């Protein structure tokens, strides 16, 4: 692979001066509203594309994690995923596989936009001169926590809508009706009603730190590796930071690996979060604590109860994160910020 013309021009600049210029230019280029808006748009589109690809698996996974009584019999086996999907299609048609997806899209655009914008900003603050894996983890974790703080109620709505199973004579819940139902639950009586929209919030934050951190960290390491492999790079093509541009299959491989590792590291906390989120349907008059949820799950199924639906998680998260990172990188190039 040939050297980029930018590399020849920079060769005569002293290293320390070059680092200061690069750091200063990088901060100016990312810490302005034009960059924030474009990176937010890129992240939002990437998130929507990724979630749409795996929406049917997401629906089944939520039903398993929350131990929906109609589908609990299928949990724990690989074939159960397909049997649950078959039953959903039989009772509700193809649209049943996408139940709750409207709430997903409403949530995922701002969630992904905030996550990627926050990541870009934290990355330039933590690594103004040189990137390293440890700080990539910190930047990713902070970005994940930031996005959750702003979008958690939308995630709760999505889970509740996906958990509901259509019954004869009963109307499928809509976004507005589910919002009203959650708001009117008596658990928050005497308190702000908005508290009903934050069931399971603490385990979500706890799970987001390893999930987002490991995801961005693994993606950084994988991307660095593939950029050193000529067969994985587009010949004579470089981004604005003078780095080789990866081929599509390599971008998808980096994202898929990031999703696989991140899912493994944070899955038990995700299951606990789902159980707490649907707690309003099972016990609408009270908030179930993190500790009580853990005890109840352990009594019901032991340690394996914390990994219910993990096979779906792998099938779901690997392509989702792969598409998310790949589309984000492509959108950045289309919007001329990479």
Secondary structure, DSSP 8 states (H G I E B T S, - for coil): ----HHHHHHTTS-HHHHHHHHHHHHHHHHSSHHHHHHHHHHHHHHHHHHHHHTHHHHHHHHHHHTT-TTTGGGTTSHHHHHHHHHHHHHHH-HHHHTTTHHHHHHHHHHHHHHHHHHHHHHHHHH-SS---HHHHHHHHHHHHHHHHHHHHHHHHHHHHHHH----TT-----HHHHHHHHHH-GGGTTS-GGGGGGTTHHHHHHHHHHHHHHHHHHHHHHHHHHHT-GGGEEEEEE-TTS-EEE-HHHHHHHHHHHHHHHHHHHHHHHHHHHHHHTHHHH-TTS---HHHHHHHHHHHHGGGGGGTTHHHHHHHHHHHHHHHHHHHHHHHHHTT--
